[in-house]
Amino acid sequence: MMRKVVPAVVVTMLLPRAAAACPVCFGASDGPMLQGSNMGILALLVVTLVVLGAFGGFFITLARRAARAVDAATTLDAPGTPEGQPR
């Protein structure tokens, strides 16, 4: 492991301009590399929002099912009604 890490650190220290090679650092604020990174960030945001929305939708579904189950249980347990008949 150290055999690979040490040379990489030495090369990075000897070539600091290549280590900080982002498009904005070199003045190309509208280059294709920056547009690609922006699209990557947008894609990750969309995936995150879809997953969070699905997670929230799952809990809403669970809450609705629980409310229906409670309603069905109280309807069947009501005194004076035949079994299986809603009140």
A tleap script that builds the chain and sets N, CA, C and O, in Angstrom:
source leaprc.protein.ff14SB
mol = sequence {
  NMET MET ARG LYS VAL VAL PRO ALA VAL VAL
  VAL THR MET LEU LEU PRO ARG ALA ALA ALA
  ALA CYS PRO VAL CYS PHE GLY ALA SER ASP
  GLY PRO MET LEU GLN GLY SER ASN MET GLY
  ILE LEU ALA LEU LEU VAL VAL THR LEU VAL
  VAL LEU GLY ALA PHE GLY GLY PHE PHE ILE
  THR LEU ALA ARG ARG ALA ALA ARG ALA VAL
  ASP ALA ALA THR THR LEU ASP ALA PRO GLY
  THR PRO GLU GLY GLN PRO CARG
}
set mol.1.N position { 0.829 -1.186 0.000 }
set mol.1.CA position { 0.000 0.000 0.000 }
set mol.1.C position { 0.877 1.255 0.000 }
set mol.1.O position { 0.655 2.172 -0.791 }
set mol.2.N position { 1.850 1.290 0.870 }
set mol.2.CA position { 2.720 2.463 0.970 }
set mol.2.C position { 3.564 2.630 -0.285 }
set mol.2.O position { 3.961 3.745 -0.622 }
set mol.3.N position { 3.842 1.529 -0.982 }
set mol.3.CA position { 4.639 1.611 -2.209 }
set mol.3.C position { 3.913 2.419 -3.279 }
set mol.3.O position { 4.551 3.037 -4.131 }
set mol.4.N position { 2.578 2.416 -3.239 }
set mol.4.CA position { 1.801 3.161 -4.223 }
set mol.4.C position { 1.499 4.579 -3.761 }
set mol.4.O position { 1.425 5.497 -4.578 }
set mol.5.N position { 1.326 4.761 -2.474 }
set mol.5.CA position { 0.923 6.064 -1.942 }
set mol.5.C position { 2.077 7.054 -1.958 }
set mol.5.O position { 1.901 8.199 -2.372 }
set mol.6.N position { 3.243 6.636 -1.517 }
set mol.6.CA position { 4.386 7.550 -1.410 }
set mol.6.C position { 4.775 8.137 -2.771 }
set mol.6.O position { 4.946 9.353 -2.858 }
set mol.7.N position { 4.922 7.347 -3.830 }
set mol.7.CA position { 5.243 7.966 -5.127 }
set mol.7.C position { 4.146 8.907 -5.624 }
set mol.7.O position { 4.445 9.928 -6.243 }
set mol.8.N position { 2.881 8.574 -5.361 }
set mol.8.CA position { 1.798 9.457 -5.789 }
set mol.8.C position { 1.872 10.795 -5.067 }
set mol.8.O position { 1.634 11.838 -5.675 }
set mol.9.N position { 2.196 10.778 -3.793 }
set mol.9.CA position { 2.315 12.028 -3.036 }
set mol.9.C position { 3.514 12.829 -3.529 }
set mol.9.O position { 3.428 14.050 -3.652 }
set mol.10.N position { 4.622 12.167 -3.809 }
set mol.10.CA position { 5.817 12.857 -4.295 }
set mol.10.C position { 5.528 13.509 -5.654 }
set mol.10.O position { 5.895 14.663 -5.875 }
set mol.11.N position { 4.877 12.782 -6.558 }
set mol.11.CA position { 4.557 13.333 -7.877 }
set mol.11.C position { 3.606 14.520 -7.731 }
set mol.11.O position { 3.757 15.524 -8.427 }
set mol.12.N position { 2.641 14.412 -6.841 }
set mol.12.CA position { 1.704 15.508 -6.619 }
set mol.12.C position { 2.414 16.745 -6.088 }
set mol.12.O position { 2.078 17.865 -6.471 }
set mol.13.N position { 3.377 16.555 -5.224 }
set mol.13.CA position { 4.125 17.694 -4.678 }
set mol.13.C position { 5.041 18.323 -5.726 }
set mol.13.O position { 5.285 19.529 -5.699 }
set mol.14.N position { 5.538 17.516 -6.633 }
set mol.14.CA position { 6.429 18.045 -7.670 }
set mol.14.C position { 5.651 18.725 -8.792 }
set mol.14.O position { 6.197 19.593 -9.474 }
set mol.15.N position { 4.413 18.359 -8.994 }
set mol.15.CA position { 3.585 18.939 -10.049 }
set mol.15.C position { 2.326 19.570 -9.439 }
set mol.15.O position { 1.224 19.062 -9.641 }
set mol.16.N position { 2.480 20.668 -8.698 }
set mol.16.CA position { 1.309 21.236 -8.014 }
set mol.16.C position { 0.266 21.783 -8.985 }
set mol.16.O position { -0.924 21.801 -8.670 }
set mol.17.N position { 0.704 22.228 -10.160 }
set mol.17.CA position { -0.256 22.771 -11.135 }
set mol.17.C position { -1.178 21.659 -11.652 }
set mol.17.O position { -2.365 21.900 -11.871 }
set mol.18.N position { -0.660 20.476 -11.844 }
set mol.18.CA position { -1.477 19.347 -12.297 }
set mol.18.C position { -2.384 18.843 -11.178 }
set mol.18.O position { -3.461 18.312 -11.451 }
set mol.19.N position { -1.968 19.002 -9.934 }
set mol.19.CA position { -2.777 18.547 -8.807 }
set mol.19.C position { -4.004 19.431 -8.621 }
set mol.19.O position { -5.040 18.953 -8.159 }
set mol.20.N position { -3.908 20.693 -8.966 }
set mol.20.CA position { -5.021 21.631 -8.825 }
set mol.20.C position { -5.624 21.947 -10.185 }
set mol.20.O position { -5.923 23.104 -10.482 }
set mol.21.N position { -5.801 20.930 -11.004 }
set mol.21.CA position { -6.221 21.157 -12.377 }
set mol.21.C position { -7.736 21.162 -12.523 }
set mol.21.O position { -8.317 20.249 -13.110 }
set mol.22.N position { -8.363 22.189 -11.988 }
set mol.22.CA position { -9.793 22.334 -12.234 }
set mol.22.C position { -9.975 23.442 -13.261 }
set mol.22.O position { -9.137 24.340 -13.340 }
set mol.23.N position { -11.039 23.406 -14.046 }
set mol.23.CA position { -11.215 24.381 -15.119 }
set mol.23.C position { -11.299 25.818 -14.620 }
set mol.23.O position { -10.825 26.734 -15.292 }
set mol.24.N position { -11.890 26.022 -13.462 }
set mol.24.CA position { -12.033 27.382 -12.946 }
set mol.24.C position { -10.667 27.946 -12.542 }
set mol.24.O position { -10.415 29.140 -12.700 }
set mol.25.N position { -9.793 27.091 -12.024 }
set mol.25.CA position { -8.459 27.554 -11.609 }
set mol.25.C position { -7.648 28.065 -12.794 }
set mol.25.O position { -6.815 28.960 -12.646 }
set mol.26.N position { -7.891 27.500 -13.952 }
set mol.26.CA position { -7.142 27.897 -15.122 }
set mol.26.C position { -7.857 28.961 -15.938 }
set mol.26.O position { -7.378 29.331 -17.010 }
set mol.27.N position { -8.986 29.461 -15.462 }
set mol.27.CA position { -9.677 30.546 -16.134 }
set mol.27.C position { -10.682 30.123 -17.183 }
set mol.27.O position { -11.257 30.984 -17.849 }
set mol.28.N position { -10.915 28.848 -17.356 }
set mol.28.CA position { -11.906 28.381 -18.340 }
set mol.28.C position { -13.224 28.128 -17.621 }
set mol.28.O position { -13.610 26.979 -17.403 }
set mol.29.N position { -13.912 29.205 -17.254 }
set mol.29.CA position { -15.129 29.045 -16.466 }
set mol.29.C position { -16.320 28.594 -17.296 }
set mol.29.O position { -17.392 28.357 -16.739 }
set mol.30.N position { -16.169 28.469 -18.594 }
set mol.30.CA position { -17.267 27.989 -19.430 }
set mol.30.C position { -16.842 26.807 -20.296 }
set mol.30.O position { -17.470 26.531 -21.318 }
set mol.31.N position { -15.807 26.124 -19.905 }
set mol.31.CA position { -15.284 25.003 -20.699 }
set mol.31.C position { -16.154 23.766 -20.572 }
set mol.31.O position { -17.027 23.687 -19.708 }
set mol.32.N position { -15.905 22.811 -21.440 }
set mol.32.CA position { -16.703 21.589 -21.436 }
set mol.32.C position { -16.506 20.746 -20.166 }
set mol.32.O position { -17.422 20.038 -19.746 }
set mol.33.N position { -15.338 20.819 -19.567 }
set mol.33.CA position { -15.106 20.050 -18.347 }
set mol.33.C position { -15.978 20.587 -17.203 }
set mol.33.O position { -16.518 19.814 -16.412 }
set mol.34.N position { -16.106 21.899 -17.125 }
set mol.34.CA position { -16.946 22.501 -16.088 }
set mol.34.C position { -18.411 22.190 -16.343 }
set mol.34.O position { -19.159 21.926 -15.402 }
set mol.35.N position { -18.825 22.218 -17.590 }
set mol.35.CA position { -20.215 21.866 -17.911 }
set mol.35.C position { -20.496 20.403 -17.565 }
set mol.35.O position { -21.582 20.069 -17.092 }
set mol.36.N position { -19.534 19.558 -17.798 }
set mol.36.CA position { -19.679 18.143 -17.440 }
set mol.36.C position { -19.808 17.952 -15.944 }
set mol.36.O position { -20.631 17.161 -15.483 }
set mol.37.N position { -18.990 18.681 -15.174 }
set mol.37.CA position { -19.107 18.562 -13.715 }
set mol.37.C position { -20.434 19.107 -13.220 }
set mol.37.O position { -21.015 18.559 -12.284 }
set mol.38.N position { -20.922 20.174 -13.831 }
set mol.38.CA position { -22.229 20.708 -13.450 }
set mol.38.C position { -23.347 19.709 -13.752 }
set mol.38.O position { -24.272 19.556 -12.955 }
set mol.39.N position { -23.266 19.036 -14.889 }
set mol.39.CA position { -24.272 18.029 -15.223 }
set mol.39.C position { -24.188 16.840 -14.263 }
set mol.39.O position { -25.212 16.257 -13.907 }
set mol.40.N position { -22.979 16.481 -13.847 }
set mol.40.CA position { -22.816 15.406 -12.865 }
set mol.40.C position { -23.434 15.770 -11.533 }
set mol.40.O position { -24.092 14.943 -10.901 }
set mol.41.N position { -23.226 17.007 -11.102 }
set mol.41.CA position { -23.823 17.474 -9.851 }
set mol.41.C position { -25.344 17.473 -9.960 }
set mol.41.O position { -26.035 17.058 -9.030 }
set mol.42.N position { -25.863 17.935 -11.089 }
set mol.42.CA position { -27.309 17.951 -11.302 }
set mol.42.C position { -27.881 16.535 -11.284 }
set mol.42.O position { -28.941 16.301 -10.704 }
set mol.43.N position { -27.187 15.593 -11.914 }
set mol.43.CA position { -27.654 14.201 -11.927 }
set mol.43.C position { -27.692 13.629 -10.514 }
set mol.43.O position { -28.642 12.935 -10.152 }
set mol.44.N position { -26.676 13.913 -9.721 }
set mol.44.CA position { -26.658 13.418 -8.340 }
set mol.44.C position { -27.772 14.046 -7.514 }
set mol.44.O position { -28.372 13.372 -6.677 }
set mol.45.N position { -28.055 15.317 -7.734 }
set mol.45.CA position { -29.158 15.962 -7.021 }
set mol.45.C position { -30.500 15.345 -7.391 }
set mol.45.O position { -31.350 15.125 -6.528 }
set mol.46.N position { -30.686 15.068 -8.676 }
set mol.46.CA position { -31.946 14.465 -9.116 }
set mol.46.C position { -32.117 13.075 -8.511 }
set mol.46.O position { -33.202 12.738 -8.036 }
set mol.47.N position { -31.071 12.273 -8.524 }
set mol.47.CA position { -31.147 10.931 -7.936 }
set mol.47.C position { -31.465 11.023 -6.449 }
set mol.47.O position { -32.290 10.262 -5.943 }
set mol.48.N position { -30.817 11.948 -5.747 }
set mol.48.CA position { -31.065 12.109 -4.314 }
set mol.48.C position { -32.511 12.514 -4.057 }
set mol.48.O position { -33.151 11.978 -3.152 }
set mol.49.N position { -33.035 13.454 -4.842 }
set mol.49.CA position { -34.421 13.889 -4.654 }
set mol.49.C position { -35.416 12.773 -4.962 }
set mol.49.O position { -36.427 12.642 -4.272 }
set mol.50.N position { -35.144 11.975 -5.980 }
set mol.50.CA position { -36.034 10.863 -6.312 }
set mol.50.C position { -36.044 9.832 -5.176 }
set mol.50.O position { -37.107 9.342 -4.795 }
set mol.51.N position { -34.885 9.509 -4.646 }
set mol.51.CA position { -34.810 8.529 -3.558 }
set mol.51.C position { -35.511 9.065 -2.314 }
set mol.51.O position { -36.253 8.328 -1.664 }
set mol.52.N position { -35.290 10.332 -1.969 }
set mol.52.CA position { -35.962 10.904 -0.800 }
set mol.52.C position { -37.470 10.975 -1.007 }
set mol.52.O position { -38.229 10.737 -0.067 }
set mol.53.N position { -37.917 11.298 -2.216 }
set mol.53.CA position { -39.345 11.323 -2.512 }
set mol.53.C position { -39.971 9.945 -2.395 }
set mol.53.O position { -41.071 9.806 -1.861 }
set mol.54.N position { -39.283 8.929 -2.887 }
set mol.54.CA position { -39.787 7.562 -2.767 }
set mol.54.C position { -39.849 7.126 -1.303 }
set mol.54.O position { -40.790 6.447 -0.892 }
set mol.55.N position { -38.867 7.510 -0.539 }
set mol.55.CA position { -38.829 7.188 0.894 }
set mol.55.C position { -40.003 7.846 1.605 }
set mol.55.O position { -40.686 7.201 2.400 }
set mol.56.N position { -40.241 9.123 1.326 }
set mol.56.CA position { -41.367 9.835 1.925 }
set mol.56.C position { -42.698 9.245 1.478 }
set mol.56.O position { -43.611 9.103 2.292 }
set mol.57.N position { -42.825 8.902 0.203 }
set mol.57.CA position { -44.040 8.284 -0.313 }
set mol.57.C position { -44.329 6.946 0.344 }
set mol.57.O position { -45.487 6.598 0.579 }
set mol.58.N position { -43.279 6.199 0.638 }
set mol.58.CA position { -43.440 4.921 1.327 }
set mol.58.C position { -44.047 5.123 2.708 }
set mol.58.O position { -44.945 4.380 3.103 }
set mol.59.N position { -43.569 6.119 3.444 }
set mol.59.CA position { -44.106 6.355 4.783 }
set mol.59.C position { -45.528 6.921 4.730 }
set mol.59.O position { -46.335 6.645 5.618 }
set mol.60.N position { -45.836 7.698 3.713 }
set mol.60.CA position { -47.219 8.173 3.556 }
set mol.60.C position { -48.140 6.990 3.286 }
set mol.60.O position { -49.239 6.921 3.838 }
set mol.61.N position { -47.699 6.054 2.437 }
set mol.61.CA position { -48.486 4.856 2.163 }
set mol.61.C position { -48.699 4.042 3.429 }
set mol.61.O position { -49.802 3.553 3.674 }
set mol.62.N position { -47.655 3.894 4.233 }
set mol.62.CA position { -47.800 3.159 5.498 }
set mol.62.C position { -48.787 3.839 6.432 }
set mol.62.O position { -49.582 3.160 7.082 }
set mol.63.N position { -48.756 5.149 6.513 }
set mol.63.CA position { -49.680 5.882 7.388 }
set mol.63.C position { -51.117 5.717 6.914 }
set mol.63.O position { -52.014 5.537 7.737 }
set mol.64.N position { -51.356 5.775 5.611 }
set mol.64.CA position { -52.716 5.606 5.078 }
set mol.64.C position { -53.230 4.191 5.328 }
set mol.64.O position { -54.393 4.001 5.684 }
set mol.65.N position { -52.367 3.208 5.143 }
set mol.65.CA position { -52.788 1.820 5.396 }
set mol.65.C position { -53.104 1.607 6.869 }
set mol.65.O position { -54.066 0.916 7.205 }
set mol.66.N position { -52.309 2.190 7.739 }
set mol.66.CA position { -52.561 2.051 9.175 }
set mol.66.C position { -53.882 2.713 9.552 }
set mol.66.O position { -54.637 2.173 10.361 }
set mol.67.N position { -54.168 3.882 8.971 }
set mol.67.CA position { -55.428 4.560 9.264 }
set mol.67.C position { -56.604 3.732 8.762 }
set mol.67.O position { -57.624 3.640 9.444 }
set mol.68.N position { -56.481 3.128 7.585 }
set mol.68.CA position { -57.549 2.268 7.064 }
set mol.68.C position { -57.752 1.041 7.938 }
set mol.68.O position { -58.885 0.619 8.168 }
set mol.69.N position { -56.648 0.463 8.427 }
set mol.69.CA position { -56.748 -0.722 9.280 }
set mol.69.C position { -57.442 -0.382 10.594 }
set mol.69.O position { -58.265 -1.161 11.075 }
set mol.70.N position { -57.122 0.773 11.181 }
set mol.70.CA position { -57.764 1.194 12.431 }
set mol.70.C position { -59.244 1.449 12.189 }
set mol.70.O position { -60.079 1.060 13.005 }
set mol.71.N position { -59.575 2.091 11.088 }
set mol.71.CA position { -60.972 2.365 10.762 }
set mol.71.C position { -61.747 1.062 10.564 }
set mol.71.O position { -62.870 0.928 11.050 }
set mol.72.N position { -61.153 0.110 9.856 }
set mol.72.CA position { -61.809 -1.178 9.631 }
set mol.72.C position { -61.992 -1.933 10.941 }
set mol.72.O position { -63.019 -2.580 11.142 }
set mol.73.N position { -61.017 -1.858 11.824 }
set mol.73.CA position { -61.109 -2.565 13.106 }
set mol.73.C position { -62.196 -1.959 13.984 }
set mol.73.O position { -62.932 -2.697 14.639 }
set mol.74.N position { -62.312 -0.641 14.013 }
set mol.74.CA position { -63.350 -0.019 14.850 }
set mol.74.C position { -64.732 -0.243 14.245 }
set mol.74.O position { -65.709 -0.326 14.989 }
set mol.75.N position { -64.847 -0.344 12.931 }
set mol.75.CA position { -66.130 -0.604 12.290 }
set mol.75.C position { -66.610 -2.009 12.611 }
set mol.75.O position { -67.793 -2.203 12.890 }
set mol.76.N position { -65.732 -2.978 12.578 }
set mol.76.CA position { -66.107 -4.363 12.854 }
set mol.76.C position { -66.388 -4.598 14.332 }
set mol.76.O position { -67.187 -5.472 14.666 }
set mol.77.N position { -65.764 -3.856 15.211 }
set mol.77.CA position { -65.929 -4.048 16.651 }
set mol.77.C position { -67.044 -3.205 17.240 }
set mol.77.O position { -67.212 -3.204 18.459 }
set mol.78.N position { -67.805 -2.497 16.442 }
set mol.78.CA position { -68.852 -1.628 16.956 }
set mol.78.C position { -69.972 -2.467 17.554 }
set mol.78.O position { -70.392 -3.448 16.940 }
set mol.79.N position { -70.474 -2.101 18.751 }
set mol.79.CA position { -71.539 -2.892 19.384 }
set mol.79.C position { -72.870 -2.700 18.647 }
set mol.79.O position { -73.180 -1.607 18.172 }
set mol.80.N position { -73.623 -3.751 18.565 }
set mol.80.CA position { -74.953 -3.674 17.986 }
set mol.80.C position { -74.981 -3.850 16.483 }
set mol.80.O position { -76.059 -3.753 15.896 }
set mol.81.N position { -73.867 -4.104 15.827 }
set mol.81.CA position { -73.887 -4.328 14.387 }
set mol.81.C position { -73.521 -5.770 14.124 }
set mol.81.O position { -72.682 -6.330 14.830 }
set mol.82.N position { -74.125 -6.379 13.134 }
set mol.82.CA position { -73.764 -7.757 12.790 }
set mol.82.C position { -72.318 -7.790 12.300 }
set mol.82.O position { -71.805 -6.821 11.741 }
set mol.83.N position { -71.691 -8.921 12.525 }
set mol.83.CA position { -70.277 -9.033 12.117 }
set mol.83.C position { -70.119 -8.910 10.616 }
set mol.83.O position { -70.886 -9.487 9.845 }
set mol.84.N position { -69.121 -8.155 10.214 }
set mol.84.CA position { -68.833 -7.974 8.812 }
set mol.84.C position { -69.631 -6.846 8.166 }
set mol.84.O position { -69.384 -6.499 7.012 }
set mol.85.N position { -70.575 -6.278 8.890 }
set mol.85.CA position { -71.389 -5.191 8.341 }
set mol.85.C position { -70.838 -3.855 8.829 }
set mol.85.O position { -70.535 -3.714 10.014 }
set mol.86.N position { -70.702 -2.876 7.945 }
set mol.86.CA position { -70.286 -1.556 8.413 }
set mol.86.C position { -71.419 -0.891 9.183 }
set mol.86.O position { -72.589 -1.209 8.970 }
set mol.87.N position { -71.079 0.015 10.062 }
set mol.87.CA position { -72.128 0.667 10.852 }
set mol.87.C position { -72.782 1.779 10.119 }
set mol.87.O position { -73.684 2.423 10.653 }
savepdb mol mol.pdb
quit
